[in-house]
Amino acid sequence: MHSLKLSDEQFFKIAQSNPEWNFEQSSNGELIILPPTGGTSGRRNRSLTGQLNNWVEANLELGEGFDSSTLFVLPNGAKRSPDASWVRHDHWDFLSQEQQDGYPLYVLIL
């Protein structure tokens, strides 16, 4: 297996130039291309996302929910897209509009 290590700038250019692909990046800069999920994983993820959405809608004052397409930059520099995520309002509101519109820097991810 070969690995390709990219700078942050290279990663963002590749990700933006290829919106039909899903990419992540490890903390040491390795590019990770995510394959589509299979049926079992897709069914489980749909359920997980639905449950999270129901909870977020019932607790709008607490925070924001995100789908599996949202890429977060973690403290170790890794860039990951969790299957579902939630961020407290005070963490989300701490980010600039540019960070919210782009790839949010590490905030609490559940």
ZAZA-819845 format. One record per atom (N, C-alpha, C): x, y, z; atom name; residue number from 1. Coordinates in Angstrom, 2 decimals. Example, Ala and Ser with C-alpha at 12.3 -4.5 7.8 and 13.67 -1.06 7.14 Angstrom:
<nodes>
X:13.19&Y:-5.69&Z:7.80&atome:N&num:1 .
X:12.30&Y:-4.50&Z:7.80&atome:CA&num:1 .
X:13.20&Y:-3.30&Z:7.80&atome:C&num:1 .
X:12.85&Y:-2.25&Z:7.08&atome:N&num:2 .
X:13.67&Y:-1.06&Z:7.14&atome:CA&num:2 .
X:12.90&Y:0.03&Z:7.87&atome:C&num:2 .
</nodes>
This chain:
<nodes>
X:0.85&Y:-1.18&Z:0.00&atome:N&num:1 .
X:0.00&Y:0.00&Z:0.00&atome:CA&num:1 .
X:0.88&Y:1.24&Z:0.00&atome:C&num:1 .
X:0.55&Y:2.18&Z:-0.84&atome:N&num:2 .
X:1.30&Y:3.43&Z:-0.92&atome:CA&num:2 .
X:0.53&Y:4.52&Z:-0.19&atome:C&num:2 .
X:1.26&Y:5.44&Z:0.36&atome:N&num:3 .
X:0.60&Y:6.57&Z:1.00&atome:CA&num:3 .
X:1.10&Y:7.86&Z:0.37&atome:C&num:3 .
X:0.22&Y:8.80&Z:0.29&atome:N&num:4 .
X:0.52&Y:10.11&Z:-0.27&atome:CA&num:4 .
X:0.36&Y:11.12&Z:0.85&atome:C&num:4 .
X:1.43&Y:11.85&Z:1.16&atome:N&num:5 .
X:1.38&Y:12.85&Z:2.22&atome:CA&num:5 .
X:1.24&Y:14.23&Z:1.58&atome:C&num:5 .
X:0.29&Y:15.00&Z:2.11&atome:N&num:6 .
X:-0.03&Y:16.31&Z:1.56&atome:CA&num:6 .
X:0.03&Y:17.38&Z:2.63&atome:C&num:6 .
X:0.33&Y:18.58&Z:2.20&atome:N&num:7 .
X:0.22&Y:19.73&Z:3.09&atome:CA&num:7 .
X:-1.26&Y:20.07&Z:3.23&atome:C&num:7 .
X:-1.61&Y:20.92&Z:4.20&atome:N&num:8 .
X:-3.00&Y:21.36&Z:4.36&atome:CA&num:8 .
X:-3.50&Y:22.00&Z:3.07&atome:C&num:8 .
X:-2.69&Y:22.85&Z:2.47&atome:N&num:9 .
X:-3.10&Y:23.54&Z:1.24&atome:CA&num:9 .
X:-3.36&Y:22.54&Z:0.11&atome:C&num:9 .
X:-2.48&Y:21.55&Z:-0.05&atome:N&num:10 .
X:-2.67&Y:20.54&Z:-1.09&atome:CA&num:10 .
X:-3.95&Y:19.73&Z:-0.83&atome:C&num:10 .
X:-4.17&Y:19.37&Z:0.42&atome:N&num:11 .
X:-5.37&Y:18.61&Z:0.76&atome:CA&num:11 .
X:-6.62&Y:19.40&Z:0.40&atome:C&num:11 .
X:-6.69&Y:20.66&Z:0.80&atome:N&num:12 .
X:-7.88&Y:21.45&Z:0.53&atome:CA&num:12 .
X:-8.09&Y:21.65&Z:-0.97&atome:C&num:12 .
X:-7.02&Y:21.81&Z:-1.73&atome:N&num:13 .
X:-7.16&Y:21.96&Z:-3.19&atome:CA&num:13 .
X:-7.71&Y:20.68&Z:-3.81&atome:C&num:13 .
X:-7.19&Y:19.54&Z:-3.39&atome:N&num:14 .
X:-7.68&Y:18.26&Z:-3.93&atome:CA&num:14 .
X:-9.14&Y:18.05&Z:-3.54&atome:C&num:14 .
X:-9.48&Y:18.30&Z:-2.29&atome:N&num:15 .
X:-10.85&Y:18.10&Z:-1.83&atome:CA&num:15 .
X:-11.82&Y:19.01&Z:-2.58&atome:C&num:15 .
X:-11.46&Y:20.26&Z:-2.78&atome:N&num:16 .
X:-12.34&Y:21.21&Z:-3.47&atome:CA&num:16 .
X:-12.43&Y:20.92&Z:-4.96&atome:C&num:16 .
X:-11.39&Y:20.36&Z:-5.53&atome:N&num:17 .
X:-11.37&Y:20.05&Z:-6.96&atome:CA&num:17 .
X:-12.08&Y:18.75&Z:-7.28&atome:C&num:17 .
X:-12.39&Y:17.95&Z:-6.28&atome:N&num:18 .
X:-13.00&Y:16.64&Z:-6.49&atome:CA&num:18 .
X:-14.19&Y:16.43&Z:-5.55&atome:C&num:18 .
X:-15.25&Y:17.23&Z:-5.71&atome:N&num:19 .
X:-16.37&Y:17.15&Z:-4.76&atome:CA&num:19 .
X:-17.12&Y:15.82&Z:-4.79&atome:C&num:19 .
X:-16.93&Y:15.04&Z:-5.83&atome:N&num:20 .
X:-17.61&Y:13.75&Z:-5.92&atome:CA&num:20 .
X:-16.93&Y:12.66&Z:-5.08&atome:C&num:20 .
X:-15.74&Y:12.96&Z:-4.55&atome:N&num:21 .
X:-14.98&Y:12.02&Z:-3.73&atome:CA&num:21 .
X:-15.02&Y:12.49&Z:-2.27&atome:C&num:21 .
X:-14.85&Y:11.55&Z:-1.36&atome:N&num:22 .
X:-14.76&Y:11.87&Z:0.06&atome:CA&num:22 .
X:-13.35&Y:11.61&Z:0.54&atome:C&num:22 .
X:-12.72&Y:12.64&Z:1.07&atome:N&num:23 .
X:-11.34&Y:12.55&Z:1.54&atome:CA&num:23 .
X:-11.26&Y:12.83&Z:3.02&atome:C&num:23 .
X:-10.31&Y:12.20&Z:3.66&atome:N&num:24 .
X:-9.90&Y:12.54&Z:5.02&atome:CA&num:24 .
X:-8.38&Y:12.61&Z:4.98&atome:C&num:24 .
X:-7.79&Y:13.07&Z:6.07&atome:N&num:25 .
X:-6.33&Y:13.15&Z:6.14&atome:CA&num:25 .
X:-5.90&Y:12.78&Z:7.55&atome:C&num:25 .
X:-4.88&Y:11.93&Z:7.64&atome:N&num:26 .
X:-4.38&Y:11.53&Z:8.96&atome:CA&num:26 .
X:-3.56&Y:12.66&Z:9.56&atome:C&num:26 .
X:-3.21&Y:12.51&Z:10.83&atome:N&num:27 .
X:-2.44&Y:13.55&Z:11.51&atome:CA&num:27 .
X:-1.04&Y:13.71&Z:10.93&atome:C&num:27 .
X:-0.54&Y:12.71&Z:10.25&atome:N&num:28 .
X:0.79&Y:12.84&Z:9.63&atome:CA&num:28 .
X:0.72&Y:13.23&Z:8.16&atome:C&num:28 .
X:-0.46&Y:13.63&Z:7.69&atome:N&num:29 .
X:-0.60&Y:14.18&Z:6.34&atome:CA&num:29 .
X:-0.97&Y:13.17&Z:5.27&atome:C&num:29 .
X:-1.21&Y:11.92&Z:5.63&atome:N&num:30 .
X:-1.57&Y:10.92&Z:4.63&atome:CA&num:30 .
X:-2.99&Y:11.16&Z:4.12&atome:C&num:30 .
X:-3.13&Y:11.14&Z:2.80&atome:N&num:31 .
X:-4.44&Y:11.30&Z:2.18&atome:CA&num:31 .
X:-5.20&Y:9.99&Z:2.30&atome:C&num:31 .
X:-6.46&Y:10.08&Z:2.71&atome:N&num:32 .
X:-7.32&Y:8.91&Z:2.85&atome:CA&num:32 .
X:-8.52&Y:9.13&Z:1.94&atome:C&num:32 .
X:-8.72&Y:8.20&Z:1.01&atome:N&num:33 .
X:-9.88&Y:8.26&Z:0.12&atome:CA&num:33 .
X:-10.91&Y:7.29&Z:0.68&atome:C&num:33 .
X:-12.08&Y:7.80&Z:1.00&atome:N&num:34 .
X:-13.12&Y:6.99&Z:1.63&atome:CA&num:34 .
X:-14.01&Y:6.35&Z:0.58&atome:C&num:34 .
X:-14.13&Y:5.04&Z:0.61&atome:N&num:35 .
X:-15.03&Y:4.37&Z:-0.32&atome:CA&num:35 .
X:-16.48&Y:4.57&Z:0.11&atome:C&num:35 .
X:-17.42&Y:4.37&Z:-0.79&atome:N&num:36 .
X:-18.83&Y:4.42&Z:-0.39&atome:CA&num:36 .
X:-19.11&Y:3.34&Z:0.65&atome:C&num:36 .
X:-20.11&Y:3.56&Z:1.47&atome:N&num:37 .
X:-20.47&Y:2.55&Z:2.46&atome:CA&num:37 .
X:-21.27&Y:1.44&Z:1.80&atome:C&num:37 .
X:-21.28&Y:0.28&Z:2.42&atome:N&num:38 .
X:-22.13&Y:-0.82&Z:1.98&atome:CA&num:38 .
X:-23.52&Y:-0.67&Z:2.56&atome:C&num:38 .
X:-24.37&Y:-1.59&Z:2.23&atome:N&num:39 .
X:-25.76&Y:-1.52&Z:2.66&atome:CA&num:39 .
X:-25.94&Y:-1.53&Z:4.16&atome:C&num:39 .
X:-25.25&Y:-2.43&Z:4.85&atome:N&num:40 .
X:-25.40&Y:-2.51&Z:6.30&atome:CA&num:40 .
X:-24.94&Y:-1.23&Z:6.97&atome:C&num:40 .
X:-23.78&Y:-0.72&Z:6.57&atome:N&num:41 .
X:-23.28&Y:0.54&Z:7.15&atome:CA&num:41 .
X:-24.19&Y:1.70&Z:6.80&atome:C&num:41 .
X:-24.66&Y:1.75&Z:5.57&atome:N&num:42 .
X:-25.55&Y:2.83&Z:5.16&atome:CA&num:42 .
X:-26.84&Y:2.85&Z:5.96&atome:C&num:42 .
X:-27.39&Y:1.66&Z:6.21&atome:N&num:43 .
X:-28.62&Y:1.56&Z:7.01&atome:CA&num:43 .
X:-28.37&Y:2.00&Z:8.44&atome:C&num:43 .
X:-27.24&Y:1.57&Z:9.01&atome:N&num:44 .
X:-26.90&Y:1.95&Z:10.39&atome:CA&num:44 .
X:-26.66&Y:3.46&Z:10.47&atome:C&num:44 .
X:-25.95&Y:4.02&Z:9.50&atome:N&num:45 .
X:-25.68&Y:5.46&Z:9.50&atome:CA&num:45 .
X:-26.95&Y:6.28&Z:9.35&atome:C&num:45 .
X:-27.89&Y:5.80&Z:8.53&atome:N&num:46 .
X:-29.16&Y:6.51&Z:8.38&atome:CA&num:46 .
X:-29.89&Y:6.56&Z:9.72&atome:C&num:46 .
X:-29.88&Y:5.44&Z:10.42&atome:N&num:47 .
X:-30.54&Y:5.39&Z:11.73&atome:CA&num:47 .
X:-29.85&Y:6.33&Z:12.71&atome:C&num:47 .
X:-28.53&Y:6.29&Z:12.74&atome:N&num:48 .
X:-27.76&Y:7.15&Z:13.64&atome:CA&num:48 .
X:-28.03&Y:8.62&Z:13.35&atome:C&num:48 .
X:-27.99&Y:8.99&Z:12.09&atome:N&num:49 .
X:-28.23&Y:10.39&Z:11.71&atome:CA&num:49 .
X:-29.65&Y:10.81&Z:12.07&atome:C&num:49 .
X:-30.62&Y:9.92&Z:11.84&atome:N&num:50 .
X:-32.00&Y:10.24&Z:12.18&atome:CA&num:50 .
X:-32.19&Y:10.45&Z:13.68&atome:C&num:50 .
X:-31.58&Y:9.58&Z:14.48&atome:N&num:51 .
X:-31.68&Y:9.71&Z:15.93&atome:CA&num:51 .
X:-31.04&Y:11.01&Z:16.41&atome:C&num:51 .
X:-29.86&Y:11.31&Z:15.86&atome:N&num:52 .
X:-29.20&Y:12.56&Z:16.25&atome:CA&num:52 .
X:-30.05&Y:13.75&Z:15.83&atome:C&num:52 .
X:-30.60&Y:13.72&Z:14.63&atome:N&num:53 .
X:-31.42&Y:14.83&Z:14.16&atome:CA&num:53 .
X:-32.63&Y:15.05&Z:15.07&atome:C&num:53 .
X:-33.29&Y:13.97&Z:15.46&atome:N&num:54 .
X:-34.44&Y:14.10&Z:16.36&atome:CA&num:54 .
X:-34.03&Y:14.74&Z:17.68&atome:C&num:54 .
X:-32.88&Y:14.35&Z:18.21&atome:N&num:55 .
X:-32.41&Y:14.90&Z:19.48&atome:CA&num:55 .
X:-32.04&Y:16.37&Z:19.31&atome:C&num:55 .
X:-31.34&Y:16.70&Z:18.21&atome:N&num:56 .
X:-30.95&Y:18.10&Z:17.97&atome:CA&num:56 .
X:-32.20&Y:18.98&Z:17.84&atome:C&num:56 .
X:-33.18&Y:18.53&Z:17.08&atome:N&num:57 .
X:-34.40&Y:19.31&Z:16.89&atome:CA&num:57 .
X:-35.14&Y:19.54&Z:18.21&atome:C&num:57 .
X:-35.06&Y:18.58&Z:19.11&atome:N&num:58 .
X:-35.72&Y:18.71&Z:20.41&atome:CA&num:58 .
X:-34.90&Y:19.54&Z:21.39&atome:C&num:58 .
X:-33.65&Y:19.81&Z:21.05&atome:N&num:59 .
X:-32.73&Y:20.53&Z:21.95&atome:CA&num:59 .
X:-31.97&Y:21.62&Z:21.20&atome:C&num:59 .
X:-32.67&Y:22.39&Z:20.38&atome:N&num:60 .
X:-32.03&Y:23.40&Z:19.54&atome:CA&num:60 .
X:-31.20&Y:24.42&Z:20.32&atome:C&num:60 .
X:-31.57&Y:24.64&Z:21.56&atome:N&num:61 .
X:-30.85&Y:25.64&Z:22.36&atome:CA&num:61 .
X:-29.46&Y:25.15&Z:22.76&atome:C&num:61 .
X:-29.17&Y:23.87&Z:22.61&atome:N&num:62 .
X:-27.90&Y:23.31&Z:23.09&atome:CA&num:62 .
X:-26.78&Y:23.33&Z:22.04&atome:C&num:62 .
X:-27.11&Y:23.13&Z:20.77&atome:N&num:63 .
X:-26.04&Y:23.06&Z:19.78&atome:CA&num:63 .
X:-26.54&Y:22.74&Z:18.39&atome:C&num:63 .
X:-25.59&Y:22.41&Z:17.53&atome:N&num:64 .
X:-25.84&Y:22.15&Z:16.12&atome:CA&num:64 .
X:-25.44&Y:20.73&Z:15.76&atome:C&num:64 .
X:-26.20&Y:20.09&Z:14.87&atome:N&num:65 .
X:-25.87&Y:18.76&Z:14.38&atome:CA&num:65 .
X:-25.34&Y:18.85&Z:12.95&atome:C&num:65 .
X:-24.54&Y:17.87&Z:12.57&atome:N&num:66 .
X:-23.91&Y:17.85&Z:11.25&atome:CA&num:66 .
X:-23.96&Y:16.46&Z:10.65&atome:C&num:66 .
X:-24.01&Y:16.39&Z:9.33&atome:N&num:67 .
X:-24.05&Y:15.10&Z:8.66&atome:CA&num:67 .
X:-22.64&Y:14.57&Z:8.38&atome:C&num:67 .
X:-22.58&Y:13.42&Z:7.74&atome:N&num:68 .
X:-21.30&Y:12.75&Z:7.51&atome:CA&num:68 .
X:-20.43&Y:13.44&Z:6.46&atome:C&num:68 .
X:-20.93&Y:14.44&Z:5.79&atome:N&num:69 .
X:-20.13&Y:15.15&Z:4.79&atome:CA&num:69 .
X:-19.31&Y:16.29&Z:5.41&atome:C&num:69 .
X:-19.55&Y:16.60&Z:6.68&atome:N&num:70 .
X:-18.85&Y:17.70&Z:7.33&atome:CA&num:70 .
X:-17.47&Y:17.25&Z:7.77&atome:C&num:70 .
X:-16.45&Y:17.96&Z:7.34&atome:N&num:71 .
X:-15.06&Y:17.64&Z:7.68&atome:CA&num:71 .
X:-14.61&Y:18.55&Z:8.81&atome:C&num:71 .
X:-14.10&Y:17.94&Z:9.88&atome:N&num:72 .
X:-13.58&Y:18.69&Z:11.02&atome:CA&num:72 .
X:-12.07&Y:18.54&Z:11.10&atome:C&num:72 .
X:-11.38&Y:19.62&Z:11.45&atome:N&num:73 .
X:-9.94&Y:19.59&Z:11.66&atome:CA&num:73 .
X:-9.72&Y:19.36&Z:13.16&atome:C&num:73 .
X:-9.10&Y:18.24&Z:13.50&atome:N&num:74 .
X:-8.89&Y:17.85&Z:14.90&atome:CA&num:74 .
X:-7.62&Y:18.46&Z:15.47&atome:C&num:74 .
X:-7.46&Y:18.45&Z:16.79&atome:N&num:75 .
X:-6.28&Y:19.07&Z:17.41&atome:CA&num:75 .
X:-4.95&Y:18.52&Z:16.92&atome:C&num:75 .
X:-4.91&Y:17.24&Z:16.53&atome:N&num:76 .
X:-3.65&Y:16.66&Z:16.05&atome:CA&num:76 .
X:-3.41&Y:16.94&Z:14.57&atome:C&num:76 .
X:-4.29&Y:17.72&Z:13.94&atome:N&num:77 .
X:-4.15&Y:18.09&Z:12.54&atome:CA&num:77 .
X:-4.89&Y:17.17&Z:11.59&atome:C&num:77 .
X:-5.39&Y:16.04&Z:12.08&atome:N&num:78 .
X:-6.15&Y:15.13&Z:11.22&atome:CA&num:78 .
X:-7.44&Y:15.83&Z:10.77&atome:C&num:78 .
X:-7.90&Y:15.44&Z:9.61&atome:N&num:79 .
X:-9.14&Y:15.97&Z:9.06&atome:CA&num:79 .
X:-10.08&Y:14.79&Z:8.89&atome:C&num:79 .
X:-11.18&Y:14.79&Z:9.64&atome:N&num:80 .
X:-12.08&Y:13.64&Z:9.67&atome:CA&num:80 .
X:-13.54&Y:14.06&Z:9.50&atome:C&num:80 .
X:-14.30&Y:13.15&Z:8.90&atome:N&num:81 .
X:-15.73&Y:13.32&Z:8.71&atome:CA&num:81 .
X:-16.46&Y:12.23&Z:9.48&atome:C&num:81 .
X:-16.89&Y:12.50&Z:10.70&atome:N&num:82 .
X:-17.61&Y:11.47&Z:11.46&atome:CA&num:82 .
X:-18.96&Y:11.16&Z:10.81&atome:C&num:82 .
X:-19.50&Y:9.99&Z:11.10&atome:N&num:83 .
X:-20.80&Y:9.61&Z:10.53&atome:CA&num:83 .
X:-21.90&Y:10.59&Z:10.92&atome:C&num:83 .
X:-21.82&Y:11.12&Z:12.11&atome:N&num:84 .
X:-22.75&Y:12.14&Z:12.59&atome:CA&num:84 .
X:-22.02&Y:12.89&Z:13.70&atome:C&num:84 .
X:-22.34&Y:14.16&Z:13.86&atome:N&num:85 .
X:-21.64&Y:14.93&Z:14.89&atome:CA&num:85 .
X:-22.55&Y:16.02&Z:15.43&atome:C&num:85 .
X:-22.17&Y:16.48&Z:16.62&atome:N&num:86 .
X:-22.91&Y:17.53&Z:17.29&atome:CA&num:86 .
X:-21.90&Y:18.45&Z:17.96&atome:C&num:86 .
X:-22.18&Y:19.75&Z:17.90&atome:N&num:87 .
X:-21.28&Y:20.75&Z:18.48&atome:CA&num:87 .
X:-22.10&Y:21.70&Z:19.34&atome:C&num:87 .
X:-21.63&Y:21.91&Z:20.58&atome:N&num:88 .
X:-22.29&Y:22.87&Z:21.47&atome:CA&num:88 .
X:-22.25&Y:24.26&Z:20.85&atome:C&num:88 .
X:-23.28&Y:25.06&Z:21.13&atome:N&num:89 .
X:-23.35&Y:26.42&Z:20.58&atome:CA&num:89 .
X:-22.14&Y:27.25&Z:20.95&atome:C&num:89 .
X:-21.67&Y:27.17&Z:22.20&atome:N&num:90 .
X:-20.55&Y:28.03&Z:22.59&atome:CA&num:90 .
X:-19.28&Y:27.65&Z:21.83&atome:C&num:90 .
X:-19.10&Y:26.39&Z:21.48&atome:N&num:91 .
X:-17.94&Y:25.99&Z:20.67&atome:CA&num:91 .
X:-18.11&Y:26.43&Z:19.22&atome:C&num:91 .
X:-19.32&Y:26.24&Z:18.68&atome:N&num:92 .
X:-19.60&Y:26.62&Z:17.30&atome:CA&num:92 .
X:-19.51&Y:28.13&Z:17.12&atome:C&num:92 .
X:-20.09&Y:28.88&Z:18.04&atome:N&num:93 .
X:-20.10&Y:30.34&Z:17.94&atome:CA&num:93 .
X:-18.72&Y:30.94&Z:18.13&atome:C&num:93 .
X:-17.79&Y:30.19&Z:18.72&atome:N&num:94 .
X:-16.41&Y:30.64&Z:18.89&atome:CA&num:94 .
X:-15.68&Y:30.73&Z:17.55&atome:C&num:94 .
X:-16.11&Y:29.92&Z:16.58&atome:N&num:95 .
X:-15.48&Y:29.90&Z:15.26&atome:CA&num:95 .
X:-15.89&Y:31.12&Z:14.44&atome:C&num:95 .
X:-14.98&Y:31.58&Z:13.60&atome:N&num:96 .
X:-15.30&Y:32.67&Z:12.69&atome:CA&num:96 .
X:-16.29&Y:32.17&Z:11.62&atome:C&num:96 .
X:-16.92&Y:33.09&Z:10.93&atome:N&num:97 .
X:-17.84&Y:32.70&Z:9.85&atome:CA&num:97 .
X:-17.08&Y:31.92&Z:8.78&atome:C&num:97 .
X:-15.86&Y:32.30&Z:8.49&atome:N&num:98 .
X:-15.03&Y:31.59&Z:7.50&atome:CA&num:98 .
X:-14.77&Y:30.15&Z:7.94&atome:C&num:98 .
X:-14.49&Y:29.96&Z:9.23&atome:N&num:99 .
X:-14.26&Y:28.60&Z:9.74&atome:CA&num:99 .
X:-15.55&Y:27.78&Z:9.70&atome:C&num:99 .
X:-16.67&Y:28.40&Z:10.03&atome:N&num:100 .
X:-17.94&Y:27.69&Z:9.98&atome:CA&num:100 .
X:-18.30&Y:27.30&Z:8.55&atome:C&num:100 .
X:-18.02&Y:28.16&Z:7.59&atome:N&num:101 .
X:-18.35&Y:27.89&Z:6.20&atome:CA&num:101 .
X:-17.39&Y:26.89&Z:5.57&atome:C&num:101 .
X:-16.16&Y:26.83&Z:6.07&atome:N&num:102 .
X:-15.16&Y:25.92&Z:5.51&atome:CA&num:102 .
X:-15.12&Y:24.63&Z:6.30&atome:C&num:102 .
X:-13.91&Y:24.23&Z:6.68&atome:N&num:103 .
X:-13.72&Y:23.03&Z:7.48&atome:CA&num:103 .
X:-13.50&Y:23.47&Z:8.92&atome:C&num:103 .
X:-14.52&Y:23.28&Z:9.78&atome:N&num:104 .
X:-14.39&Y:23.77&Z:11.15&atome:CA&num:104 .
X:-13.18&Y:23.19&Z:11.88&atome:C&num:104 .
X:-12.50&Y:24.05&Z:12.59&atome:N&num:105 .
X:-11.41&Y:23.60&Z:13.45&atome:CA&num:105 .
X:-12.00&Y:22.78&Z:14.57&atome:C&num:105 .
X:-11.16&Y:22.07&Z:15.26&atome:N&num:106 .
X:-11.62&Y:21.18&Z:16.32&atome:CA&num:106 .
X:-12.59&Y:21.89&Z:17.25&atome:C&num:106 .
X:-13.70&Y:21.25&Z:17.40&atome:N&num:107 .
X:-14.69&Y:21.59&Z:18.40&atome:CA&num:107 .
X:-15.16&Y:20.25&Z:18.95&atome:C&num:107 .
X:-15.88&Y:20.25&Z:20.03&atome:N&num:108 .
X:-16.32&Y:19.00&Z:20.63&atome:CA&num:108 .
X:-17.17&Y:18.22&Z:19.64&atome:C&num:108 .
X:-16.73&Y:17.01&Z:19.32&atome:N&num:109 .
X:-17.45&Y:16.15&Z:18.41&atome:CA&num:109 .
X:-17.93&Y:14.93&Z:19.17&atome:C&num:109 .
X:-19.21&Y:14.63&Z:19.09&atome:N&num:110 .
X:-19.78&Y:13.45&Z:19.74&atome:CA&num:110 .
X:-20.25&Y:12.47&Z:18.68&atome:C&num:110 .
</nodes>
